[in-house]
Amino acid sequence: MDYVVVIGSLNYDIFMSLEHVPRIGETASAVSSKSGCGGKGANQAVQISKLGVPTYMIGKVGDDQMGNALRESLQGAKVDTRYLETAEDAETGMGIVDVFPDGSVMAVISRGANYAVSLEDLAAAEALIRGAALVVLQLEIPAEVVAAAIRMAKAYGVKVLLNAAPAVPLPEELMESCDYFVVNEVEASFYLGEQVDTMEKAERLLPQMTRRYGNCWVCTLGKEGALIVKDGLAQRIPAVRTQAVETTGAGDSFVGGFCYGLLQGKNEYEAGVFASYCSAVTIRSVGAQNSMPTREQLLEEYHI
């Protein structure tokens, strides 16, 4: 059976619900607080696995309670954690997430054990990567590991999806090697060198990137939906109507749903439509992994 390898970050998240964005020097009181398991890599692995695709997680956590919780969350979603290592000299990565009344968020992350992921860890998983149907990466682990993973996957003819978040400068060769390049409006603006804050701007600007790199770009734009761009052509995917409570994990849920769609033989647009339903469910409650839908839930609610 086809399987996915996710190589990336794991963070323990603390959510603070605030009534407004604090000013510099202001101490704001949270209306409520909550904690949960996150990190872009772990979130994407959980969503893919919840949809029924065999999924492996390569990454690192600290030898602490937060690391144990993250490992248990992955295993609870049936993610294979045999390549999830414990870093002896680093604490588990953390995320502090501020949640506002409209569901929007601001977040700060601590790298922690995520930056202990090494080339040696990658080499130990080479046979796993060689047999994968898809390798999924983000940019919350060392750049040299991401680069080596992309090159390794491509050497074996394995497709690569890079969620270029957070945005950092990347060599042209690596961007060309990614079959799927996923960004939000902030990251798209970084790589284009021009503000991308509307669907219209994304439609105008992103086709040039697909012609330049010869791959598929996916841009998520929150309430405006998403844009699938390939061969210089852009297709809009409207956001699914839902009640947004908190948007953490929405992009990761989209990535997971998109991967599932591709592995089911859907084209990029069809995979994106499916992914939009995943995000719609995820943002209906606080937290990322606990909020992500299963395949059965999507069938029951949306008949897809």
Disulfide bonds with the S-S distance in Angstrom:
none
